[in-house]
Amino acid sequence: MKQKYSFPLTLCTLTLTSLLYACNPRIDVRGNLIDPQDIAAAQSEKLSKNDILRRFGSPTNVATFSSERWYYVGGKTSSLAFFRPKLIDQQVVAVAFDKNGLVSKINVYRLEDGKIIDPVKRTTPTEGQELTFLQQLLGNLGKFTKP
């Protein structure tokens, strides 16, 4: 005997499945998260810039005033449905080179090392007057006449 599946039951199953799938957080990795074992190995060896390039890849940023400092920045976020993404993990690896182009120091900064800053909310005043929308719209009427 063949059983018929009803349309409402199928629709209900699909809806429930999609709702459960939407409840799983989406994990996004941005930038370059370097494995701690690779960092430890690089710290124990005397590596050149080319060795670091092969092992870690291209740096995210090179120091502005000196090319002897490279930065690898990466982060991991979790987002659920329409909510704002939450930062789970963040890593900044700063690689310093000596004059010979060999690694002299590697610093690793994690999410806990970050500091919250409060930007200044001051504004610079501008000269002139503030006009309303209507004043701007009607302000030039009658100013320009033909000779």
DAZIPE-V408617 format. One record per backbone hydrogen bond with DSSP energy under -1.0 kcal/mol. NH is the residue of the N-H (numbers start at 1). CO is the residue of the C=O. If there is no record, write none. Layout:
BEGIN
NH:CO
NH:CO
END
This chain:
BEGIN
10:6
11:7
12:8
13:9
14:10
15:11
16:12
17:13
18:14
19:15
20:16
21:17
22:18
24:21
26:79
28:77
30:75
32:73
39:35
40:36
41:37
42:38
43:39
44:40
45:41
52:48
53:49
54:50
55:51
56:52
57:53
60:71
61:71
63:69
70:95
71:61
72:93
74:91
75:30
76:89
77:28
78:86
79:26
83:80
86:78
88:76
89:76
91:74
92:109
93:72
94:107
95:70
96:105
97:68
98:102
101:98
103:47
104:96
105:96
107:94
109:92
113:110
114:111
136:132
137:133
138:134
139:135
141:138
143:140
END
